[in-house]
Amino acid sequence: MIATSRTRRATLKTRTRTQRAAAKIRRAGQGTLATHCIAAGLGVREARTVASSLRKNAAKANVTGTPGTSYTHGRARQCTRYTPAEVAAIAVIYRPRKAAYKTAAAKLALAA
């Protein structure tokens, strides 16, 4: 495959993933922390890392979220969904070190 085509496809894939996550949050009014992180522009792997840190800070912010069930690849797992306002409250407490995580935290804090 030509390098420029590979770059274009990767860019399109990233943009699609971000837009789908944002649309899912808009439709339902809430989403998992990983979905909020993906909507903020992080990749899946980075979103899981940031979501884990945000989950720890949720207790500090006294944010509980709404319990739910997440269906992925034929499995049903328990999850907690948060509104954008709740995620913003958690993101204010979150202190990332990595530059990409800092920009994502800023987007999450402004999402409300």
Backbone torsions as a table, in degrees:
resi	resn	phi	psi	omega
1	MET	NA	144.2	178.9
2	ILE	-70.4	141.4	-175.1
3	ALA	-60.7	-39.7	-179.3
4	THR	-65.9	-37.0	177.8
5	SER	-65.6	-39.8	178.9
6	ARG	-62.7	-41.3	179.3
7	THR	-65.3	-45.0	179.7
8	ARG	-62.3	-42.9	179.9
9	ARG	-65.3	-38.8	178.1
10	ALA	-65.5	-41.0	178.2
11	THR	-63.6	-44.4	179.2
12	LEU	-64.0	-40.6	179.3
13	LYS	-62.9	-42.8	178.8
14	THR	-64.9	-45.7	-179.7
15	ARG	-63.5	-41.1	179.3
16	THR	-63.2	-45.2	-180.0
17	ARG	-61.1	-42.9	179.9
18	THR	-64.9	-44.9	-178.4
19	GLN	-67.2	-37.7	179.2
20	ARG	-66.3	-40.8	179.1
21	ALA	-64.6	-43.4	179.5
22	ALA	-64.1	-39.9	179.2
23	ALA	-66.3	-38.1	179.2
24	LYS	-63.6	-40.8	178.3
25	ILE	-67.5	-41.2	178.6
26	ARG	-62.2	-43.9	-178.6
27	ARG	-64.4	-50.3	-174.1
28	ALA	-86.3	-21.4	-178.0
29	GLY	85.0	-6.2	179.0
30	GLN	-157.6	165.3	179.2
31	GLY	-163.7	168.9	177.6
32	THR	-69.9	164.9	-179.8
33	LEU	-63.4	-36.7	178.4
34	ALA	-64.7	-38.1	178.0
35	THR	-64.5	-41.5	177.1
36	HIS	-62.7	-39.3	179.9
37	CYS	-68.1	-39.6	177.4
38	ILE	-65.1	-40.1	178.2
39	ALA	-65.5	-24.4	177.8
40	ALA	-81.3	-5.0	174.1
41	GLY	109.3	7.7	178.4
42	LEU	-86.7	156.1	172.5
43	GLY	-74.4	173.3	-175.8
44	VAL	-64.0	-45.0	-178.3
45	ARG	-64.3	-45.2	179.0
46	GLU	-67.4	-35.5	179.7
47	ALA	-63.0	-38.9	177.8
48	ARG	-64.7	-39.3	180.0
49	THR	-65.1	-48.3	-179.2
50	VAL	-66.8	-39.4	179.5
51	ALA	-61.7	-37.8	177.7
52	SER	-63.4	-42.9	177.9
53	SER	-67.2	-39.3	178.3
54	LEU	-65.5	-35.2	178.9
55	ARG	-61.6	-38.7	177.8
56	LYS	-67.4	-36.2	-179.6
57	ASN	-79.3	-14.0	179.4
58	ALA	-63.9	-36.4	178.9
59	ALA	-67.4	-37.4	178.7
60	LYS	-66.2	-34.0	-178.6
61	ALA	-86.0	-0.6	-177.5
62	ASN	57.4	40.8	178.2
63	VAL	-108.0	125.5	-177.0
64	THR	-101.2	-34.1	-177.5
65	GLY	77.2	-173.2	-179.5
66	THR	-116.9	123.6	178.4
67	PRO	-68.6	145.4	-179.4
68	GLY	-157.5	-171.7	179.2
69	THR	-123.6	130.6	178.7
70	SER	-106.4	127.6	-179.2
71	TYR	-105.5	116.5	-178.8
72	THR	-138.2	125.3	175.7
73	HIS	51.6	42.2	176.8
74	GLY	81.3	4.4	179.3
75	ARG	-110.8	149.5	174.0
76	ALA	-112.6	123.8	179.3
77	ARG	-126.8	150.1	176.5
78	GLN	-74.6	138.6	179.3
79	CYS	-144.3	172.1	175.2
80	THR	-124.8	128.7	-179.4
81	ARG	-105.7	144.7	-176.3
82	TYR	-127.2	146.8	174.1
83	THR	-79.5	161.5	177.5
84	PRO	-57.8	-33.9	178.6
85	ALA	-66.7	-39.9	178.0
86	GLU	-66.7	-40.0	178.5
87	VAL	-65.8	-36.9	177.8
88	ALA	-63.7	-39.6	178.4
89	ALA	-64.5	-36.7	178.3
90	ILE	-72.5	-40.6	-176.1
91	ALA	-66.1	-25.1	178.3
92	VAL	-66.0	-34.8	-179.2
93	ILE	-79.4	-30.5	-175.1
94	TYR	-64.9	128.4	179.8
95	ARG	-120.0	85.7	-179.0
96	PRO	-78.2	162.0	177.3
97	ARG	-105.2	-39.2	-177.0
98	LYS	-71.7	142.0	-175.6
99	ALA	-61.2	-41.7	-179.5
100	ALA	-64.6	-36.1	179.8
101	TYR	-71.9	-32.7	178.6
102	LYS	-65.6	-42.9	179.0
103	THR	-67.3	-38.2	178.3
104	ALA	-65.7	-40.2	178.8
105	ALA	-64.0	-38.0	178.0
106	ALA	-65.5	-41.3	178.0
107	LYS	-65.6	-39.1	178.8
108	LEU	-65.8	-38.1	-179.6
109	ALA	-68.6	-31.1	-179.7
110	LEU	-87.7	-8.2	-175.1
111	ALA	-65.5	-27.6	-179.2
112	ALA	-75.2	NA	NA
